[in-house]
Amino acid sequence: MATLRGEPVDRPAVNFYEIGGFDIDPSDPDEFNVYNDPSWRPLLKLAEEQSDIIRMRSPVKSRCHEVDSGGSRGEFFETEEYVADGCRFKRVTLKVADRTMTSLSRRSPEVDTVWTLKHLLKSTDDLKTYLELPDETFAEEFDIESLIEEDNELADRGIVMVDTEDPICAAASLFNLEDFTVVALTEQKLMHRLLEKLSGHIHARTEKTAREFPGHLWRIYGPEYASEPYLPPHLFKEYVVRYTGPMVETIQRHGGYARIHCHGRIRAVLDYIVEMGPAAIDPIEPPPQGDVELAYVRSEYGKELVLFGNIEFADIENTEPAEFEKIVKKSLKDGTSGDGKGFVLMPTSAPISRKITPGILANYETMVRLAAKI
């Protein structure tokens, strides 16, 4: 919290992102729980005992269109979950205005990620029909009390961070990436209609949560969908600043700290991100995954933004410990040199496979060890 406030600290904070962030139960015997493999235990222990914990939590208890009975869900949506060929599948069928649309996702037992095989919207006609859904279809139930309880339980061991998508993320997730990019470029009025529709419940959720859970860190994910190479910078202003900016303002009006999550090429949109007035940014991917060095961001924007990240997970996974040590030292130097609000050493993502190798564990240990020496 001192880092977020721009106050002096005895060392840079070090956080493992999803490890220690996600709600993980290594004792759960479910075959789809990759974290119950014994190789995970030392890494989970390291995160809990030696990293600066940031729990990633959502206030959403349920969404009207995701529950199985009642409200608009029963009128428009049907959800089917089943197991086939050892994988879990989820099919969502939407029927509205005499049109039927479906999405299909798959989860493998060996990897903690969900692959979308078919997206719900596949054309502008689908989008126009989707826009006919009544606003109450997107209604949500909240459980803010659980955020407060977990924050109290953590005490000084860490903090709870509210994790939320923004309107561009909600919009882009309805399409495959190619279709989204085409629609966002060529049907801008239609895209604005979609963003306005999706903003309603997201902005309402943000206001309620920020008011009842004030003073906490938030992560807003989704702006990368409007960054290069997908969309030109002027559309970042149209699609992100216009609809995500009010979320940032609401969070910080209630004493919270908004962190903008944006992978990839951020150089051309950094000014737009600063324009929204957030407290922080992540994960500032190093080249070649990103297009800007941490030292540049620290020099040009470090007085306005707390900087999170800069350790590419591919380096944790694939780099020998001796070479990885050089990478961490560079990030720590670049993230703390000169004047700036603060820096949090953090990977850009986390392992999703069942096995944690000795090399991966050693590289996480290096992050903790070197941060303590600064």
Buried (B, 14 or more C-beta within 10 A) or exposed (E): BEBBEBEEBEBBBBBBBBBBBBEBEBEEEEEBBBBBEEBBEBBBEBBBEBBBBBBBBBBBEEBBBEBEEEBBBEEBBBBEEEEEEEBBBBBBBBBBEEEEBBBBBBBBBBBBEEEBEEBBBBEBEBBBBBBEBEEEBBBBEBBBEBBBEBBEEBEEEBBBBBBBBBBBBBBBBBBBEEBBBEBBEEBEEBBBBBBEBBBEBBBBBBBBBBEBBEEBBBBBBBBBBBBBEBBBBEBBBBBBBBBBBBBBBBBBEBEBBBBBBBBBBBBBBBEBBBBBBBBBBBBBBBEEBBBBBBBBBBBBBBEBBBBBBBBBBEBBBEBEBEEBBEBBBBBBEBBBBEEBBBBBBBBBBBBEBBEBEEBBBBBBBBBBEBBEEB
